[in-house]
């Protein structure tokens, strides 16, 4: 789908705090394949993850 995804509860909590993220809901990311070459397609886990967006 080439977009950032998360569950509804997480998204609602983030959008309530940061309204600037609202336009990105259900939008594909231009140049996703190129960005994936640089940053990878994996999620950060453990001490490398950001738990509270």
trRosetta pair geometry for C-beta under 8 A, 3 or more apart (Angstrom, degrees):
i j d omega theta_ij theta_ji phi_ij phi_ji
1 5 7.2 65 76 -51 138 124
1 28 6.8 -138 161 -101 64 91
2 28 4.8 41 92 -154 102 98
2 29 5.6 -132 155 42 85 82
2 32 3.9 -176 -157 28 105 171
2 33 7.6 -41 -117 -43 124 72
3 26 7.0 30 170 -145 164 24
3 27 6.3 152 -125 83 124 40
3 28 5.1 -93 -63 -107 101 45
3 29 5.8 153 -104 -16 52 88
3 32 7.8 -71 -59 -93 39 143
4 24 6.7 11 46 152 120 122
4 29 7.1 77 -22 -48 81 126
6 10 4.4 -90 153 86 124 130
6 11 5.2 153 81 -55 106 87
6 14 7.8 63 73 5 155 139
7 10 5.1 89 60 12 79 104
7 11 7.0 -151 94 -6 38 92
8 11 5.7 -58 -143 40 31 110
8 12 6.0 32 160 -21 67 107
9 12 5.9 -54 -147 36 26 111
9 13 6.5 25 155 -18 62 108
10 13 5.8 -58 -150 36 30 110
10 14 6.4 23 156 -15 66 108
10 53 7.5 75 -179 20 97 129
11 14 5.9 -60 -147 39 31 107
11 15 6.0 23 160 -15 69 111
11 25 6.9 90 -171 -107 135 106
12 15 6.0 -58 -138 41 26 106
12 16 6.2 32 160 -24 63 107
13 16 6.0 -53 -149 31 26 113
13 17 6.7 14 156 -7 60 111
13 53 7.9 116 102 59 100 100
14 17 6.0 -68 -155 44 31 104
14 18 5.8 -33 170 38 72 106
14 21 6.0 -37 135 69 107 157
14 53 4.8 -10 -107 94 117 126
15 18 6.7 -77 -120 68 25 66
15 19 6.6 60 -177 -107 67 42
15 21 5.7 -122 -99 78 69 103
15 22 5.2 88 -145 -82 113 81
15 25 7.6 4 -82 -56 139 122
17 53 8.0 153 67 104 136 79
18 21 4.9 54 109 -3 106 112
18 53 7.7 -89 11 136 137 96
19 22 5.6 -18 -171 -15 57 119
20 23 7.9 -40 176 16 46 99
21 24 5.5 -57 -173 31 65 118
21 25 7.9 86 139 -43 77 81
22 25 6.3 -29 -169 -9 47 112
23 27 7.1 9 146 -16 67 150
24 27 5.4 -106 -154 40 44 119
28 32 7.0 -80 175 -32 86 135
29 32 4.4 105 82 -76 101 98
29 35 7.1 -55 133 29 131 147
31 34 4.5 -43 -175 42 90 118
31 35 5.7 94 123 -25 88 96
32 35 5.8 -61 -147 40 30 109
32 36 6.2 34 155 -25 67 106
33 36 5.6 -51 -147 31 30 114
33 37 7.0 39 151 -25 60 97
34 37 5.8 -47 -161 22 36 115
34 38 7.2 24 148 -10 63 104
35 38 5.8 -62 -157 39 40 107
35 39 5.9 -13 165 23 78 110
36 39 6.7 -72 -123 60 27 76
36 40 6.5 3 -167 -179 63 10
36 41 5.0 20 -148 -66 112 89
43 49 7.3 27 155 -107 88 112
44 48 4.3 -124 -164 117 108 94
44 49 4.1 164 112 -88 96 65
44 50 7.1 59 75 0 139 69
45 48 6.6 32 59 58 37 96
45 49 5.4 12 -119 -42 17 123
46 49 6.3 122 51 1 31 101
50 53 6.3 86 121 -85 113 64
